[in-house]
């Protein structure tokens, strides 16, 4: 009984961006980049922010959840033709629009939740809202979350999605070497998700090319499946490592920008007084 259930679960595993490690790194970088008066809101809640950053990937049994993590650009004619509102998206694609992804609008919604949490002066709520927002901001920085060819299926590169966002991150990214960029308030924060997605999308062709180049070293196992060698991973990392690290760093910076801007929108509330430590 157990094995078939496990197989079913594995078969149903969603494409989860960044994996848990990447999502945690984005949160850490964002909190580090905050000015002290905003950082004060997270004192004692840092672990919670990280711990819930992958939660939205576990909500996908709800069929509406999947498309909240990406936006396919091709159905709209590419990065310069994207709709700004859900109404525009629907007008362009009809009933198909939702399944093509809605991540920029979800980022807007989750950012408003964070503003509400700051307004409520509720540090636990601030931490959770930040965590959930972080997930979608981080996903928007994954190049393969902006394209129909999200798993290399159109270019005979199946699996490239997890090789890039999980395989490389798990194997090579060193948390302690990641540097946080200082965050700043951004009055146009609600428009930024489109900029982030366009920047991500511009990285797609090179990413796919580098995977193909690394794959030329890849032996094929007896079952006809490609088993990636250590050489594959070394080459793919040498080519894409700076991009992986850069996108994690940018996601952290942009999450920090979103946090400060939410705090400003809520009237710059003073952080809660820390509870006295009992020894
Ligand atoms: Zn996701």
Boltz pocket constraint, residues with backbone or C-beta under 6 A from the ligand:
constraints:
  - pocket:
      binder: B
      contacts: [[A, 15], [A, 16], [A, 17], [A, 56], [A, 57], [A, 69], [A, 135], [A, 139]]
      max_distance: 6.0
